[in-house]
Amino acid sequence: MARAAAARLITKIVDAQAARGAASVVLTGGRNGNGLLAALAESPARDAIDWSRLDLWWGDERFLPEGDPERNVTQAHKALLDSVPLDPARVHAMAPSDGPHGSDVEAAAEAYAAELAAAAQPENHASVPAFDVLLLGVGPDTHVASLFPELPGVRETELTVVGVRGAPKPPPNRISLTLPAIRAAREVWLLAAGEDKANAAAIALSGAGEVQAPAAGAYGRSRTLWLLDAAAASGLPRELYPPASP
Ligand SMILES: O=C1O[C@H](COP(=O)(O)O)[C@@H](O)[C@H](O)[C@H]1O
């Protein structure tokens, strides 16, 4: 799944750069997101990307000190970013808990919302850029980014970025794009690999509400793709399950 998703992402970035001069991708943390980045790092086709014309954003961040090994940005650097010639000014990490906003997670969220708004194209009448691809790892509890079932973040309809407190998965403090910001992306790709994602995929794709199953509320303006391996797809309703190959 990671290799297939990486191949798709390379093509999408190259196409966006050809069409619009630059591409923008929102990264996700977690096992599936980092697996995709590691597969991209290993792919010889990665050289087709003009890395200096790629904007990278994050869908969420674990609010921890700079360089903490559990931060999504730290893991992304290790998996891929340190090995490609990105323009550092185009790598838009969320603030750490020992950064300019200290431990104030709401202030850090507000600052990221301002950075997104400054990069938004006025013609789109949105307060975030029209991301080419927004990646989301689906958690076993159906969370996406740091929007967890029933927590206030998933109910947010005005703000584009929220501070999250009391997340059921450590660490409790996080920063997350909201569903309205996620839905401003041209394409949203949800990644689910492994048996522990089977229930989450089945629930989100069976008509669940987004407050109970945040993954159900994540979709893009032009396209929404669920990229699953066989184990994660094993609980899908029969009509969604791909026909067996001959
Ligand atoms: O904590 C997080 O978890 C989710 C999913 O992670 P996984 O390891 O279960 O694949 C991830 O999407 C999110 O970005 C991250 O902060």
The ligand as a Tripos MOL2 file, in Angstrom:
@<TRIPOS>MOLECULE
LIG
   16    16     1     0     0
SMALL
NO_CHARGES

@<TRIPOS>ATOM
      1 O1         -1.3290   10.2040   16.1830 O.2       1 LIG1
      2 C1         -1.5900   10.1490   15.0010 C.2       1 LIG1
      3 O2         -2.2320    9.0580   14.5080 O.3       1 LIG1
      4 C2         -2.8490    9.0140   13.2310 C.3       1 LIG1
      5 C3         -2.8940    7.5530   12.7590 C.3       1 LIG1
      6 O3         -1.6930    6.9000   13.0840 O.3       1 LIG1
      7 P1         -1.4240    5.3450   12.8570 P.3       1 LIG1
      8 O4         -0.0790    5.0880   13.4740 O.co2     1 LIG1
      9 O5         -2.5410    4.6020   13.5530 O.co2     1 LIG1
     10 O6         -1.4300    5.1090   11.3660 O.co2     1 LIG1
     11 C4         -2.1720    9.9430   12.2600 C.3       1 LIG1
     12 O7         -2.9830   10.0670   11.1560 O.3       1 LIG1
     13 C5         -1.9530   11.3110   12.8930 C.3       1 LIG1
     14 O8         -1.3420   12.1690   11.9520 O.3       1 LIG1
     15 C6         -1.0720   11.1710   14.0600 C.3       1 LIG1
     16 O9         -0.7780   12.3830   14.7130 O.3       1 LIG1
@<TRIPOS>BOND
     1     1     2 2
     2     2     3 1
     3     2    15 1
     4     3     4 1
     5     4     5 1
     6     4    11 1
     7     5     6 1
     8     6     7 1
     9     7     8 2
    10     7     9 1
    11     7    10 1
    12    11    12 1
    13    11    13 1
    14    13    14 1
    15    13    15 1
    16    15    16 1
@<TRIPOS>SUBSTRUCTURE
     1 LIG1         1 GROUP 0 **** ****
